[in-house]
């Protein structure tokens, strides 16, 4: 599949939107059925509350508002002690992140930026790793299957590195369409036929935030992820050391942070 593809649908097409200032834009366009796929900015329809229960509902809502969204989404699953304690999915099978224990790891949703490539090549032999989690929650710009998004990331970087299966990284679910994995298997060797592959609801976009991202977004690194390419630096012990915006990581001091983390030194204090 080429690095630029279009997904066809019977209704009005919507081009991939421009990311906020400083964010990188993927050079692909997806056409989706917007009637059945409102964007991730649409608010959920509230459930009517009867008058007798209105006070109790308001009190419950106020109590929930005081709790982190990531904590609410994963209340049934306590946060683990380390990033490397989590098990995620790769190629549809469980993948234990303890494989990277002892490394200094940059975790990001979707992969880009030449500067990250240069950091990887420069420090990988010293224990620096990249781990990407594609997410179709930002303007529905990652409609491919996990395998397609993995291959796309590898083409962008020019080499293979750990790219996991698609997950939800936002506190607020999105409602996006994606390529049916069954169609991908049927048409993966025929890019032209893939253009007419049927679209289905992408359940990864509407799912609750993945537990591993709830861990990454603990205070003081909480707050909604604004766009693709938000990055987290994880130390050798699995603790989150820094969060970076979607902008160029080198302009945010990532190389100095990586060098210090590899050397076991404290990072310089600055706002993420």
PEDAZI-V657062 format. One record per residue. N is the residue number from 0. BURIAL is b if it has 16 or more other C-alpha atoms within 10 Angstrom, else e. Layout:
N & BURIAL
N & BURIAL
This chain:
0 & e
1 & e
2 & e
3 & e
4 & b
5 & b
6 & b
7 & b
8 & b
9 & e
10 & e
11 & e
12 & b
13 & e
14 & e
15 & b
16 & e
17 & e
18 & b
19 & e
20 & e
21 & e
22 & b
23 & b
24 & b
25 & b
26 & e
27 & e
28 & b
29 & b
30 & b
31 & b
32 & b
33 & b
34 & e
35 & e
36 & b
37 & b
38 & b
39 & b
40 & e
41 & e
42 & e
43 & e
44 & e
45 & e
46 & e
47 & e
48 & e
49 & e
50 & e
51 & e
52 & e
53 & e
54 & e
55 & e
56 & e
57 & e
58 & e
59 & e
60 & e
61 & e
62 & e
63 & e
64 & e
65 & e
66 & e
67 & b
68 & b
69 & b
70 & b
71 & b
72 & b
73 & b
74 & e
75 & e
76 & e
77 & e
78 & b
79 & e
80 & e
81 & b
82 & b
83 & b
84 & e
85 & b
86 & e
87 & b
88 & b
89 & b
90 & e
91 & e
92 & e
93 & e
94 & e
95 & e
96 & b
97 & e
98 & e
99 & b
100 & b
101 & e
102 & b
103 & b
104 & b
105 & b
106 & b
107 & b
108 & b
109 & b
110 & b
111 & b
112 & b
113 & e
114 & e
115 & b
116 & b
117 & e
118 & b
119 & b
120 & e
121 & e
122 & b
123 & e
124 & e
125 & e
126 & e
127 & b
128 & b
129 & b
130 & b
131 & b
132 & b
133 & b
134 & b
135 & b
136 & b
137 & b
138 & b
139 & b
140 & b
141 & b
142 & b
143 & b
144 & b
145 & b
146 & b
147 & b
148 & b
149 & b
150 & b
151 & b
152 & b
153 & b
154 & e
155 & b
156 & b
157 & e
158 & e
159 & e
160 & e
161 & e
162 & b
163 & b
164 & b
165 & b
166 & b
167 & b
168 & b
169 & b
170 & b
171 & b
172 & b
173 & b
174 & b
175 & b
176 & b
177 & b
178 & b
179 & b
180 & b
181 & e
182 & b
183 & b
184 & e
185 & e
186 & b
187 & e
188 & e
189 & e
190 & e
191 & e
192 & e
193 & b
194 & b
195 & e
196 & b
197 & b
198 & b
199 & b
200 & b
201 & b
202 & b
203 & b
204 & b
205 & b
206 & b
207 & b
208 & b
209 & b
210 & b
211 & b
212 & b
213 & b
214 & b
215 & b
216 & b
217 & e
218 & e
219 & e
220 & b
221 & e
222 & e
223 & e
224 & b
225 & e
226 & b
227 & b
228 & b
229 & b
230 & b
231 & b
232 & b
233 & b
234 & b
235 & b
236 & e
237 & b
238 & b
239 & b
240 & b
241 & b
242 & b
243 & b
244 & b
245 & b
246 & b
247 & b
248 & b
249 & e
250 & e
251 & b
252 & e
253 & b
254 & b
255 & e
256 & b
257 & b
258 & b
259 & e
260 & b
261 & b
262 & e
263 & e
264 & e
265 & e
266 & e
267 & e
268 & e
269 & e
270 & e
271 & e
